């Protein structure tokens, strides 16, 4: 289930966890252990290996990037992933976050719109020994209904509103993490009529964490970073 403990860049991983994550308020020990284990450099091109653990995004194919380690950690920590969870990731990209989720959850499904990225990421995951993660090429706004419901859904790309399809695919008590777009005039993001975003007083170092309870017979928790 877990990837192998690749040793190259072990010192860089340790430094990343201690200086970029722990000092900024990442406290989930399971997550910190995963980020100490997963070889981030394996998910970027070799020419970028020396920067793989730096405090910034790294370019990948299709003019995309793999996010800054802290932003990935903040999203995953907010999702409160448990060992028995089934997780859906929207925007697999390089597959690095997919690997972290696979360390923490029972099963991970990921959707990526670029087939080249999806294929490369899946091969990397398989090479590193992850057997509980599957990446498919599809429209992320539609989720992956054939494998629903999910205990947690993490959307990596910013979105102007919450796709209803993703809400519908949450399990009872499920958590949905999505990057919101900050309005110039108000600290809110456009939402479906069923909900509204309100700052709940919890903040990460750089981006506020917002939350709302959404009820449709069962409680589902929606979280947004950057709203």
C-alpha positions, 0 to 999 in steps of 0.5 A, a space after each residue: 500500500 505504501 511507497 518505498 522509502 527512497 533515501 535520496 534527498 532524505 535531508 531535504 525532505 526532513 528540512 522541508 517538513 521541519 522548516 516549511 511545514 511544522 513551523 507553519 502550523 502543520 501538526 498532523 503527525 501522520 501527514 508529516 510522516 508521509 511528507 518525510 517519506 514520499 520522494 517528491 523529486 520522483 514526481 518532477 523532471 530530473 532537471 528540477 530535482 535540486 528544487 523539488 523540496 523548495 518552498 515553491 511550486 515546481 513546473 511539470 508538463 502541459 504548462 502545469 505545476 506541482 503545488 508548494 509543499 505547504 499548500 499541499 499539506 494545508 489542504 490535506 491537514 484540513 481534510 482530516 484524512 483517516 486510514 479507512 477513508 476513500 478519497 477523491 482528488 481532482 487535479 492529480 497533476 504530477 501525482 505527488 499529492 496522490 501519493 501522500 493521500 495514498 499513504 494516509 487513506 485506504 483508497 484514492 481515486 484521482 482525476 486529471 484532465 491531461 492524459 499525458 499527466 495522468 499516464 505519467 503519474 500513474 506509472 510513477 505511483 506504480 513504480 514506487 509501489 502504490 497499489 491503492 491509488 488510481 488516476 483517470 483522465 476525465 473532467 474533474 468538475 464531474 467528479 468520478 461518480 462510478 466510485 462514489 461516495 467519498 469520505 473526502 474530496 480535494 480539489 487542487 485547482 481554484 474554482 469560482 463555485 462548488 461543482 454540485 456533482 462533487 457535493 453529491 459524491 460526498 459520503 455522509 459526514 464527508 469533507 470537500 476541500 476546494 481552492 476558492 477565488 478571493 473577491 476584491 470587494 468581499 471575503 467570500 466566493 460564489 457558491 450555489 444557492 444552498 450554501 454560503 461561505 463564512 470565515 470560521 476564525 481558523 486560518 493557515 499562515 497565508 490563506 484563510 480557511 473557510 467552512 460551512 455546513 451544508 444540509 440535504 438530509 445528511 451533514 456534509 462539510 465543505 471547506 475552502 482555502 483561499 476564499 
